[in-house]
């Protein structure tokens, strides 16, 4: 598989990877400038020449993936018997500069409830490069998703009588927004979200009065106060106010995008 094929496949499958490129060569080196390879946590595609040169680049690429770093880096390696080398000597005699470019995986957002607000929110988020899950127990509500095409996001409609089953299978880092037509369903989703090992954020639509009831019931269900605090309620940007579904959706989308930008900034 060529590096171009690998990039396209990994992008499609939402697998984090680093594109490694030889950007400069002085003297003798295993490969010429412009040579590329791709590294994931457990796969390699193509080669920039093997030996200490390649393994040093791959090791750093995998560190970047583990640490969720998003800013490109360069490294320069000398290929002689006096240069420090972790993976064996290379005596080509030249010097190689390598560019490591992380290929970020788009974030995942899951909306539970495709009612008036949920559908308006999906309209806005469908223009973002994200994985967008939209779950509802009412089939007719999911039919409105046809209006979202063509979309930038990859949209995953999920008809589910028990939304907790969908939630339990969401990937780590997913931002969850709970806004169904039924308070009991909302509560069960909140309970399931708190039991998920690694969600990005959890938002619940509703008033302060609703949230106080939920806090009490979640505590009675065995959740610690610090864990319950992972849920944000009410949701939305406090500077964007209004009761119209489209306005609420804009407010929630604005707050969510701020959260996603903040997460990426912390990773950098």
Order of alpha helices (4+ residues) and beta strands (2+ residues): alpha-beta-beta-beta-alpha-beta-beta-beta-alpha-beta-alpha-beta-alpha-beta-alpha-beta-alpha-alpha-beta-alpha
